[in-house]
């Protein structure tokens, strides 16, 4: 019996080898699928970037903004060095003209970016306008490290970098996101040009 088992055990590997000899050429003849190359979507949709200094009412640089603009949203980092702002909440908005050359009041930046004449306020049922952004918080040392997003694009139709550019304005007080015209945010105390 053990002799029969030994012969049977030897035949199994031979049978498997014969079967493999028939299957491998059939598999080898199947055309290899080439990896599909999609158009360079990643390159085309790579976020555009933009950086600008933030200046205070004395014309001093107190920080910077860094904008990344993707297909559906713009993301902006706001960084202010210690001592740059009074501690507490501050309204920030995109204003229609990229001009911070009047540091006393930053009025050359004009009013909010607002192509469709919406009402002010992220919480306003008739808003928001395109310049509305969430508040940022300055720590006890006056520094800010924040990231906010907006549907307003950096370039293209209705973009921040149009013919006269735009500006990020930092206000003295927080924005209540409802009250007209600027949510009680108060005076303009810092500005960054976006051109």
C-alpha positions in Angstrom: 0.0 0.0 0.0 2.8 2.4 0.8 4.3 1.7 -2.6 1.0 2.7 -4.2 0.8 5.9 -2.2 4.3 6.8 -3.1 3.6 6.4 -6.8 0.4 8.3 -6.5 2.2 11.1 -4.7 4.8 11.3 -7.4 2.1 11.5 -10.1 0.4 14.4 -8.5 3.3 16.8 -9.0 3.8 15.6 -12.6 0.1 16.2 -13.3 0.2 19.6 -11.8 3.3 20.4 -13.9 1.7 19.2 -17.1 -1.4 21.3 -16.3 0.7 24.4 -15.7 2.6 23.8 -19.0 -0.8 24.1 -20.8 -2.0 27.1 -18.9 1.1 29.3 -18.8 1.3 29.8 -22.6 -2.4 30.6 -22.7 -1.9 33.3 -20.0 1.2 34.6 -21.7 -0.7 35.1 -25.0 -3.3 37.3 -23.4 -2.5 40.9 -24.3 -1.1 42.8 -21.4 -3.2 45.7 -20.3 -1.3 48.9 -20.5 -1.8 51.3 -17.5 -4.4 53.8 -18.5 -3.0 57.3 -18.6 -5.6 59.9 -17.6 -5.1 63.4 -18.7 -3.0 65.4 -16.3 -6.0 66.3 -14.1 -3.8 66.7 -11.1 -1.6 69.2 -12.9 -4.5 71.1 -14.3 -6.3 71.2 -11.0 -3.2 72.0 -8.9 -4.0 74.9 -6.6 -2.8 78.3 -7.5 -0.9 80.1 -4.7 -0.4 83.6 -3.7 1.3 85.3 -0.8 1.2 88.9 0.5 2.4 90.9 3.5 -0.1 92.2 6.0 0.6 95.8 7.1 -0.8 97.7 10.1 -1.9 101.4 10.4 1.7 102.5 10.6 2.6 100.8 7.4 4.7 98.1 9.2 4.6 94.5 8.2 2.9 92.5 10.9 2.3 89.2 9.1 1.3 87.6 5.9 -1.5 85.8 4.0 -1.0 82.7 1.9 -3.8 81.7 -0.5 -4.3 78.4 -2.2 -7.1 78.4 -4.8 -8.5 75.0 -5.8 -11.3 73.9 -8.1 -14.1 74.5 -5.5 -12.7 76.7 -2.8 -10.0 79.1 -1.8 -8.1 78.5 1.4 -6.2 81.3 3.1 -3.8 81.1 6.0 -3.5 84.3 8.0 -0.4 84.6 10.1 0.3 87.7 12.3 3.4 88.0 14.5 3.2 88.6 18.3 2.2 92.2 18.9 0.6 92.6 15.5 -3.0 92.9 16.6 -5.0 93.7 19.8 -5.9 90.4 21.5 -9.4 89.0 20.7 -11.7 88.4 17.7 -11.3 90.4 14.5 -13.5 90.6 11.4 -11.7 90.0 8.1 -13.1 90.7 4.7 -12.0 90.7 1.0 -12.3 94.3 -0.2 -12.8 95.3 -3.9 -9.5 97.1 -4.7 -5.9 95.9 -4.0 -4.7 99.2 -2.5 -3.3 99.5 1.1 -1.4 102.7 0.4 -3.4 104.7 3.0 -2.6 103.0 6.3 -4.4 105.5 8.4 -7.8 104.0 7.4 -7.2 101.7 4.4 -10.2 103.3 2.6 -8.6 102.9 -0.9 -9.5 99.2 -0.7 -13.1 100.4 -1.1 -16.0 98.2 0.0 -16.4 94.4 0.0 -16.0 92.2 -3.1 -19.7 91.9 -4.0 -20.4 91.3 -7.7 -24.0 90.2 -7.1 -24.9 92.9 -4.5 -25.7 90.4 -1.8 -26.3 91.6 1.8 -23.4 91.3 4.3 -23.1 88.4 6.6 -22.3 84.7 6.7 -25.5 84.3 8.8 -27.7 86.7 6.8 -30.5 85.0 4.9 -29.9 87.5 2.0 -26.1 87.0 2.2 -23.3 86.5 2.3 -21.4 88.8 0.0 -18.2 87.6 -1.7 -16.0 89.5 0.7 -17.4 87.8 3.9 -15.1 85.6 5.8 -15.0 84.0 9.3 -13.5 86.0 12.1 -9.9 85.3 13.3 -8.7 85.3 16.9 -5.6 87.1 18.1 -4.0 85.4 21.1 -3.0 87.3 24.3 0.3 88.2 22.6 -1.4 89.6 19.5 -0.4 86.8 17.2 -2.8 85.0 14.8 -2.5 81.6 13.1 -5.7 80.9 11.3 -7.0 79.2 8.1 -10.3 80.3 6.5 -12.0 79.3 3.2 -14.1 81.1 0.7 -15.9 80.3 -2.6 -14.6 83.5 -4.1 -11.9 82.5 -6.6 -8.4 83.9 -6.8 -8.4 84.3 -10.6 -11.0 84.1 -13.4 -14.5 85.5 -13.5 -15.2 87.3 -10.2 -11.7 86.6 -9.0 -9.7 88.5 -6.4 -6.8 89.1 -8.8 -8.9 91.0 -11.4 -7.8 94.3 -13.0 -7.5 96.3 -9.8 -6.9 93.4 -7.5 -8.5 93.2 -4.0 -7.4 93.4 -0.4 -7.8 91.5 2.8 -8.8 93.9 5.5 -8.5 93.1 9.2 -11.0 95.1 11.4 -10.7 96.2 15.0 -13.7 94.2 16.2 -15.4 90.9 15.5 -18.0 90.6 12.7 -21.4 89.5 14.0 -22.1 88.2 10.4 -25.5 89.8 10.2 -25.6 93.6 10.8 -25.3 95.9 7.8 -22.9 97.0 6.3 -20.0 95.2 8.0 -21.3 93.3 11.0 -20.1 95.9 13.5 -16.5 95.0 12.8 -15.3 98.6 13.3 -12.3 100.4 11.9 -9.8 98.9 9.4 -6.6 98.2 11.2 -4.6 96.0 8.9 -4.4 95.3 5.1 -2.9 92.9 2.6 -2.9 93.5 -1.2 -4.1 90.7 -3.5 -3.0 91.5 -7.1 
